[in-house]
Amino acid sequence: MDLTITSPSTNYDPARSVGNEALSSYRERRAIEEFEREERRRANMAEVYASVNSADLRIRAWERAHQLRMPMDPLHPVLEAIAAATQLTLTEVREEQRLRSARRAPGAI
């Protein structure tokens, strides 16, 4: 009959230790991934606001940030939001829209 008394400090479970390390490692990876995503978002938003960038670059940065494409309808209400976010005028946004439409047209150069 074995009457060994174990205390929590001497009751070592290697499987539990490996599980804790894996969880810790997972949390660290997730934190790093979240940090990298946030940095990419910040850099992208800087492009959206950068007045030195062309209207095309600013609108493309807005599209990446929101994972949306600028609508082709010149009266679409989101164009106002794009203009405000990119610090462009609605006229500039619509001009970019027109240029994109021309590039997509058959026979466009």
PEJOKA-V364203 format. One record per backbone hydrogen bond with DSSP energy under -0.5 kcal/mol. CO is the residue of the C=O (numbers start at 1). NH is the residue of the N-H. If there is no record, write none. Layout:
BEGIN
CO&NH  CO&NH
END
This chain:
BEGIN
1&3  4&6  7&10  7&11  10&12  12&14  13&17  14&18  15&19  16&20  17&21  18&22  19&23  20&24  21&25  22&26  23&27  24&28  25&29  26&30  27&31  28&32  29&33  30&34  31&35  32&36  33&37  34&38  35&39  36&40  37&41  38&42  39&43  40&44  41&45  42&46  43&47  44&48  45&49  46&50  50&53  54&58  55&59  56&60  57&61  58&62  59&63  60&64  61&65  62&66  63&67  63&68  72&74  73&76  76&79  77&80  77&81  78&82  79&83  80&84  81&85  82&86  83&87  83&88  89&93  90&94  91&95  92&96  93&97  94&98  95&99  96&100  97&101  98&102  99&103  100&104  101&105  105&108
END
